[in-house]
Amino acid sequence: MGVVEAPLVAGISVAAAALGGRYLIHAWQAFKARPSVPRVRRFYEGGFERVMTRREAALILGVREHAVMDKIKEAHRRVMVANHPDAGGSHYLASKINEAKDFLMGRTKGSGSAF
């Protein structure tokens, strides 16, 4: 390397590092400014069927169709807190949430079992 090339290579290296750092700073600021999306899945938006099915009950509560009782109770509580009539929620939605919990836990209206 000659006397002229060494400062040129050093200058290009410094410029590349500065541009790379600027890019990283902008990327970090964009990452921090993005809207925070809750990590919990969104709630079921509705479009209820006439007769509650196991699939619909699981969608309402946000659990699997064959979830254990503890998961069903936890999901029921979480969804009910978000939609409780005393907190501005709908009585209809609260009744559907309760119906979904009862259905998945095996307590359905009019019969002794969920099947």
PECOR-V215577 format. One record per residue. PHI is phi as a letter, one per 40 degrees, with the letter a starting at -180 (NA if undefined). BURIAL is I if it has 24 or more other ideal C-beta (glycine too) atoms within 12 Angstrom, else O. D_CENTER is the distance of its C-alpha to the mean C-alpha in Angstrom with 1 decimal. Layout:
phi = (PHI:PHI)
burial = (BURIAL:BURIAL)
d_center = (D_CENTER:D_CENTER)
//
This chain:
phi = (NA:c:c:c:c:c:c:c:c:c:c:c:c:c:c:c:c:c:c:c:c:c:c:c:c:c:c:c:c:c:c:c:c:c:c:c:b:c:c:c:c:c:c:c:c:h:g:c:c:c:b:c:b:c:c:c:c:c:c:c:c:g:b:c:c:b:c:c:d:c:c:c:c:c:c:d:c:c:c:c:c:c:b:c:d:c:b:g:c:c:c:c:c:c:c:c:c:c:c:c:c:c:c:c:c:g:b:b:c:g:a:c:b:c:b)
burial = (O:O:O:O:O:O:O:O:O:O:O:O:O:O:O:O:O:O:O:O:O:O:O:O:O:O:O:O:O:O:O:O:O:O:O:O:O:O:O:O:O:O:O:I:O:O:O:O:O:O:O:I:O:I:O:O:I:I:I:I:I:I:I:O:O:O:I:O:O:O:O:I:O:O:I:I:O:O:I:I:O:I:I:O:O:O:O:O:O:O:O:O:I:I:O:I:I:I:I:I:I:I:I:I:I:O:O:O:O:O:O:O:O:I:O)
d_center = (57.6:59.8:60.1:58.4:55.4:54.2:53.2:51.7:49.4:48.5:47.8:45.6:43.7:43.1:42.0:39.5:38.1:37.8:36.1:33.6:33.0:32.5:30.0:28.0:28.1:26.9:24.0:23.0:23.3:21.2:18.5:18.7:18.9:15.7:13.3:10.7:7.2:5.1:4.2:3.0:2.6:4.9:8.3:11.2:13.3:16.6:19.7:20.9:23.7:27.1:26.9:23.8:23.1:21.4:18.9:18.1:18.0:15.5:13.2:13.8:12.9:10.0:12.5:14.9:18.2:20.2:18.2:20.5:21.5:19.9:16.3:17.1:18.5:15.7:13.1:15.9:16.4:12.8:12.7:16.4:16.2:13.9:16.4:19.7:22.8:24.3:21.4:21.8:19.9:21.6:24.0:23.4:19.6:20.5:23.1:20.8:18.3:21.4:22.8:19.8:20.2:23.9:23.7:21.7:23.9:27.0:28.2:28.7:31.1:34.6:34.4:34.3:31.7:28.4:30.2)
//
